[in-house]
Amino acid sequence: MKMIDRPPLAARIERYFEAGAAAAGDPEAMDAFLELRSGLSEGSVRAASPDGESALGWRVHPWVKQGILLGFRLGVLQQMGGEEFSFVDKATYPVRRFDAADGVRIVPGGSSVREGAYLARGVVCMPPMYVNVGAYIDEGTMVDSHALVGSCAQIGKRVHLSAAAQIGGVLEPVNAAPVIIEDDVLVGGNTGVYEGTLVRRRAVLGAGTILTRGTPVYDIVRGEVVKASAGQPLVIPEGAVVVPGARSLKPGAGGADHAAQWGLSLYAPVIVKYRDDKTDLSSALEDLLR
């Protein structure tokens, strides 16, 4: 499925989005939204896509998020689902349906995927889990129990989102980068990745690791502190193994004297090594579960 950077649809979406409330009830605006939603579900339209010419290797498509927001504006509340699964939401965002030909395995037990999300062949969904609109999940990825894939998040091939992993979503501002998890990443249980963080391929996030734009990551292997910068997200290096850590508070202003006296410390994720063959063995269980 080839992603076109600026298809003719983009100009239509931008026009109806800028029209604000005037777009409500316009059948042509609804047609443009439904075309966008279909492209998102098929994977031919993405909120962000790989781009070898950009500094980070990814390009954000703000018009796609404008189209998703347009869908909320055009939709009206409606009761949907059947007797066993009844819910009330905007009519423009029903639950996505799959059949065996899609090659997506959804184990019974309370999982939901919103229309406008893409799940490639070989994706496994363990209950209960949730995938929001605009998300893109590539081949062979497992979304484990109680995991969340937020709006517009981009998940690569053969990723394992372990139990209770939270991948944050973003719709506004429309030019903000979504969370991106590249190929072959292992995301541990109870891990949270938020605010446009980019996790490079083959990285391992240990259970309980929390990553945000404002989180400095201490690389004890290379002797560096990895931080977000102006206009750039937090980027976890390729193959990095990140675990939750702590750093002590030094005496100084702002109450740190008391903190040091009491032996308090602050949360600090730490890169303790870079992935090797032994690290790969720890994730060999993935293949047995697919």
N, C-alpha and C positions, 0 to 999 in steps of 0.2 A: 504494500500500500504506500504510494508515493505521497508525501506531504508537499503541497504547493504553498509557498510562503504568502503570496498575496492573490488568492483566487478572486474572481469577480464577486463572490459572495461577501468578501470583506467590506467592500464599499457599501453594499446594501445594509449589512449589519450596523456599520458605523452611522449610516444615515438615520436608521430607525432608532438606534440608541440615543443619538443626539436629539431626536424629536421629543424625547421624554414622554410625558403622559399622553401626548397627541398620537402616539403610536398604538395606544390601546384600542382594540376593536378594528384595527386596520388589517384586512386579510392578507395583504402583501407583506406586512411585517411578520405576521404569523408564518407565512410560507417561508420567509427567509430564516426565521428561527428554526422551523422544523427541518429545513435543509441542513442547518448547522448541527442540530441535535443528531440527525442521522449520520453526519460525517464523524461526529465525536464517537458515536456508538460503533461505527465501522473502523475507527482508527485512522481514517484518511484526513481528519482534522485534529490538531493537537494544540493545547494551550502553550506548549513549549516543545521544540524539536531539536534534535542534534544538528549542529552547524559547525563544521570544521574551520570556518573562516572567522568565527567569533573568539574572543579571548578565553571564554570559559568552555567553548565547544557546544554551547546551547544558545538557541534564539527563542525569546519570549514573543508570543503573538497576542498583543493586547486586545485585538478585535474579537478574538475567541471569547475572552472573558466578558467583553461587552455583550456578545450574543447570549451568553449564559444568563447575565443579569437581565437582558431584554426578555428572556423567557419567563423570569419571575414576574416582570412587569405585565406581561401579556396574559399570564395564567390567572385563573380564578380558583378559589378553594373548591375542592370536589372530593366526595367520598369515593375511594377506589379500593380495589382488591375484592376478595370474596368473603364468605362467611368465616373462613379460617384465618384470613389475614386482611383485616379491614383497617384502613388508615385514611386520614384526611390531609391532603397536600395540594399544591398548585397542580392543576390539571396538565400543565405543560411538562411535568416531571413525574410520570408514573414509574413504577418498578420495572426494571428491565427484565425481559423474559429470555430464557435460553432453551435450546433443544440439543439433543445429542450430537447433531451435525456441527454445532459450534465448537465442540471439543473442550468445553469448559466444565470442570467438575465442581458442582456445588452440592456439598454434603448437607442433608436435611438437618434443621435445627435452629432456624431463626435468622438466617443471613439475608441481607438485602443489597442489591446493586441498583442504583438509580439509572434510569434511561439517560443517555448522554455520557456514559462511562464505557471505556473500551477494555475488554478482557480478551487476551489472545488465546489461541489454542494451547492446551496444556496447563492453564492456570487452575490451581486447586484452591477452593474456598472452604475452610473449616468453620463450623458454626460456633457461636454467632459472630458474624463479621459484617462490616459495612463499607461499601465503596460509593463515594459521592460523585456528583456530576462533574464531567471534565477530566476525571482521573484516567490515566493510561497505564495498564498493567501488561507487560510483555510476556512472551512465551515462557512456560515452565516455572513461573513464580508461584509460591504458596503464600496465601493469606490465612494465617492461623486464627484460632479462636479469640474472640474479643479484640481483634485488630481493626483499626480504622485506616482507610485510605481517603484522605480529605480531598476536597474539590481541587481539580487541576493538578494534583500530584502526579509525577511521572516516575513509574517504577519499571526498572529494566528487566532483562531476561534472567531467569534462574535465581531470583531473589527470594529469600525466606524472611517474611515478616512474622516473627514469632508471636506467641500468645500475648495479647494485650499491648502490642506495639501500636503506637499512635503516629501516623504520618500526617502532619498538619496540612490544611488546605488554605487556599487564598482566592478571593474574587476581587477584592478591592485593596489598594488601588489597582486598576486594571493593568498597569505596566509592571507590577511587582512580580518577581520570579517565583514560581511555585517550588515546593520541595522536590528535589530530583534525587532518586536513588538509582545509580547506574547498575550495570550487569554484575551478577555473581556476588552481590552484597548479602551478608548475613546480619539481620537486625534482631538483636536479642529481645527476650521477653521484657515487658514493661518499659521498653525504650520509647522515647519521644523525640521526633525530629520535626522541627518547626521553622517558620519564618524564612522560607526560601533557601534553607541549607542544602548544599550540594554534596552528596556522598559519592566519591569516585568508585570505580569498579573494584571488586574483590575486597573491599573494606569489610571489617567485622566490627559491629557495635555491640559491646557486651551488655548483658542484661542490666536494665536500670539506667542506662546512659541517656542523658537529656542534652539535646543540642538545639540552640537557638541562635539568632543573629548576634546576640550580646554575650554569648558564651565563649570565653577563650579556652582553647584546647592546648594542653601542655604536651609537647612532643619530646619525651625524654630520650628518644633514640637519636634525633637530629639536633637536640638542644635548641628547639624553636618553640615559639608560642604562635599557634594558628588562630587568626582572628578575621572577622569580617572587616571590610574597609568601605570607604565611601563608594557607593554604587556597586559593590561586590559583596556576594553573600559569604557566609562561612563555608569553606570548602575543606572537606575531609580528604586527605591524600589517598591515592590509589593504594590498596593493600594494607592500609593502616588498621591496626587492632586497637580499638578505643574502649577503655573501661572507666567506670565511675571512680573518681579519686577525691582528694581533699587537699587544700592548702591552708596552712596556718595563718592566722591574722597577726600581723606584727603590731607592736605598740605604736600608737600615733593618735591622730585626731579622729573625731567622729565616733568615740566610744570604743575604739580598738584596744585601748588599754585594758578595759574591763574584759573584752573578748579574749585577749591574751592571758589575762589572769585566770579566766575560767577554762582555758584550754579549748576554746571554740575554734572551728575552722569552717571554710567555705567549700561548697561543692566545686570540683574542678575535674572535668573529663581529661583523661591522660592517654596518649598514644604510647603503649608499652612495647610494641614490636610491630614489624611489618609481616604480612601474611607469607607463610611458607608451606611446604608440603605437610608438616605436622599440624598446622592450623587447618588445612583442608580436611584432614582426617576427622577432625572434630565435627565437621558438617556432613560427613558421609551418610548420615541417617536420612538426609533429604531425599536421596534417590530411592530409598526403600518405601517412602511414604507417597510417592507420586503414582 
